[in-house]
Amino acid sequence: MSVAAIKYDAGVSRWEPNARGRLEQAAMDLYVERGFEQTTVAEIASRAGLTERTFFRYFSDKREVLFWGAASLQEILVNTITDAPGGTSPIAAVAAAIEVAGTLFQEGRERSRARQAVIEANPELKERELIKLAALAAAMAEALRGRGVRDPVASLAAEAGIAVLKISFDEWVAISGDDDLPRRMRAAFSELRAVTAG
């Protein structure tokens, strides 16, 4: 039996450490500097010191750099609702899930701020963000239904949670200073309870 020898160019690495992170950072930098529409995949890859082929291993297109974490976020929200103790009200389960998401966002405030600025400057990206938020609301409503919550309560609680997430997040990225997003979300849920009680 013969074994074929495979030779690699010494200058080409078969494994690129933190390639996704490097591509994401390069893309965000370019989107902020030049604008989303004016930035190409080739420029992103070049800025990251990688190839276009490597880019497409991690992202389907340049929009995906901004939205690739949506599936993980959805999983976190759904799992938090599903795992809430028995007897937890629908809105309390949703509030707990939204607060967990806020804790995750808190760790990457500057990235969140840059991402939001890029999305706000592009109508196509704004539309995609709204579609993502609608999908998160639908997934949370389904998780509530799995806990025995019937509609319209499941849908109302989930949609209210997404409204709190969006409003709190928008305020948080717009202000300067060391603001606490989960605290802001808790305050927004308190305001929501006051509004609905009135």
Residue pairs with C-beta under 8 A, 6 or more apart in sequence:
8 14
16 22
16 50
16 54
19 48
19 50
19 54
19 57
19 58
20 58
22 48
22 49
22 50
23 44
23 45
23 48
23 50
23 54
23 55
23 58
23 59
23 65
24 65
24 68
25 48
26 44
26 45
26 47
26 48
27 39
27 44
27 62
27 65
28 65
28 111
28 114
28 115
28 118
29 47
30 39
30 43
30 44
30 47
31 39
31 66
31 114
31 118
32 114
32 117
32 118
35 121
36 62
36 118
36 121
36 122
36 125
37 122
39 62
40 62
41 52
41 55
41 56
41 61
41 62
42 52
44 55
44 62
44 65
45 51
45 52
45 54
45 55
48 55
58 68
59 65
59 68
63 124
63 125
63 128
66 115
66 118
66 119
66 125
66 128
67 128
67 129
67 132
70 132
70 135
70 136
73 101
73 104
73 136
74 135
74 136
74 139
76 97
76 100
76 101
76 104
77 97
77 98
77 100
77 101
77 136
77 139
77 140
77 143
78 97
78 139
78 140
78 142
78 143
80 93
80 96
80 97
80 100
81 93
81 94
81 96
81 97
81 140
81 143
81 144
81 147
82 143
82 146
82 147
84 92
84 93
84 96
84 147
88 96
90 144
90 147
90 149
90 153
90 154
90 157
91 157
91 160
91 161
91 189
91 193
93 144
93 147
93 157
94 140
94 144
94 157
94 158
94 160
94 161
95 161
95 164
95 185
95 186
95 189
97 140
97 161
98 161
98 164
98 165
98 185
98 189
99 182
99 185
99 186
101 165
102 165
102 168
102 169
102 181
102 182
102 184
102 185
103 181
103 182
105 112
105 169
105 172
105 181
106 180
106 181
106 182
109 172
109 173
109 181
112 169
112 172
112 173
113 173
116 169
116 170
116 173
118 125
119 125
119 126
119 128
119 129
120 126
133 162
133 165
133 166
134 162
136 162
136 165
137 155
137 158
137 159
137 161
137 162
138 158
140 157
140 158
140 161
140 162
141 151
141 154
141 155
141 157
141 158
141 159
142 154
144 153
144 154
144 157
144 158
145 151
145 154
149 157
160 192
163 192
164 185
164 188
164 189
164 192
165 185
167 188
168 181
168 184
168 185
168 188
169 181
171 184
172 179
172 181
172 184
